[in-house]
Amino acid sequence: SSKMSELENTFRKFAIYGDTSASGDTMTGKNFSKMCKECRVMDGKSVTSTDVDIVFNKVKSKGARTITFAEFQEAMKELCTKRFKGKSPEEALQAVYGLLEGKEPSSAGTTKATKVGAVERLTDTSKYTGSHKERFDESGKGKGLAGRQDLTDNSSYVGAYKGAGTYD
């Protein structure tokens, strides 16, 4: 059953993708759809995103928003015959499992910070002058709120009053 553990591994990796509180035991429809897309189960011709959504809603228990690994296997049984039409259900299932094994969610389309030309000059805090300079410490790390605004003096004296604290 090393094949199953490989598959379960893939299932868990996609189940926790993008959700820090997820345990990896259940998968949302969004992640199921992502997995089908990235592992090429969904090819846009014989298996479309609509098919994937329909199968997901068919296998999940009523009122639930996620599927378990067992329900996921059911879903794969449904999808494999569509994806590999000419094969027997068993062969098709193995072929789909072959697509899924050892895969993990890619972070395609995530934005990388650019460090080219003008951007580098704009983000170099050592070149800042005036009031902007005070927003960063020596290392160039921002001071947060403390460096951003004039902190209000709540001593209940008028500003620039010299005799503060002299009244007994």
N, C-alpha and C positions, 0 to 999 in steps of 0.2 A: 504493500500500500504506500510505497514511496511516492507513487504518482499522485495519490490523494493528498499527501502532506505538502507536496509541491503546489498543488492546486489550492489547498487550504491557505498556504502561505500567501499566494497571489491574492486570494479572497480577502485575507486579513489586511494586507498592505493597502488595497483599494478601499476597504471598509473604513479604515482610520484616516484616509486621505482628506485633508482640509477640515477635519473635525478633531480638535484637541481633546474633547471629552469622550470620544468614541472608544469602545473597548476592543473593537475588531471582531465581535461575535455577530454583529448584524450590519447590513449594508443598506444605505439609502438608495433611492431610485436614481438620484443624480450620479452617485458614484458607480452604480451598476451600469448606467449608460456610458459613463466615462470609460469604464473597464472594457465594455464591449467595443467601443470605438477604438481605443488604443491598442487592444490586442487583436484587432482586425476581425472580430466576430461579426461586427456590423460592417457590411461592405458597401452599403448604399444602393445595392441592386436587389439581391435576394433577401437581405436582412437590412431593414431601414431603422431609423431611430423610433419610428412609430411601432414597429414590430417589437422592439426591445421594451418599450414602455408598456405595451399590451401584455407581453409575457410577464414582466415584472409585477404588474397589477394582478395577473391571474394566479401567480404562485404565492404571493404574500397572503398572510392570514387577514381575515376581514377586520378592517379598522386599524390595522398596523401600518406603519409608514416605512418599515424596513423589512428585509428578508434575512433569514438565518442561512447558514451554510447548506443545510439540507434543502431548503427552498431554492437556494441558488443552483444546486445540482439539478433540481426539477426544471428550473428555467433553462439551463443549458441543454437538457434533453429536448425541450421544446424548440430551442433555437437551432440546434445542430442539424436537424433534418431539413430545415429551411436553407441553412448556409451551404451544406454539402448535399445537394439533391440526389446525386447519382448513387450515393453510398447507403449501406444498410445503417439502421439507427445506431448500432454498436460502433461501427467504423466512424460514422459521422461524429459521435460523441467523443471518441478518442482523438479525432482530428481537431475538434474544438478545444479539448483539454490541452492538446499539443500547442495550440495558439496561445493559451493562457499561461502555461507553466513558466515559472521563473521571471515573470514580468512584474514591473512595479510602476506606479503612476509616474509619468513624466511631468515635469512642470513646464510644458510647452506654452509659449506665449507669455511667460512671466517677464516683467520688465527688469532689465539690468540697469544699474546706475552707470551713466556714461561719464567718462573722464577725458573728453576731448576738447581741445581748443579753448573756446571762451568759457565753457562750463567750469573748467579747472580754475581759471582765474576768478570766476565769480564765487566759487565755494572755498577759496583759500582765505581762511579767517585772519591770517597774519597780515594781509594787505588791507584789512578794514580800518577805517579812520572814524574819528568823531564818536558819536553816541553808539554807533554800531559795534565799535571795538569793545565797548564795555559789556556787551552781551556774551563775550567768550572769555574763558580763563587763559592762562599762558599756553596750555597745551592745545588750545584751539577747540576745546569742548565747550558746548553751549552751557550757560548758567541757568537756562530755563526761565522761570518766571522772575527770579531775582534780578536777572540782567536785562529784562525786557521792559520794565516799567518803573516809574518813580514810585517807590513804596510809600504808602500813605503814613503820615505821622499821626498816631491816635492819642497824642498826649493832651489833647483838648486846649492847646495854646494856639494863639494866632501865629501864622508863619512869620519867621524872622523876629520873634519876640525875644529880647535879650534876657529878661529877668525870670526865665522859666525855672520853677522849683525854688524860688526865694520866699514865697508866701508861706507862713507857718500855720 
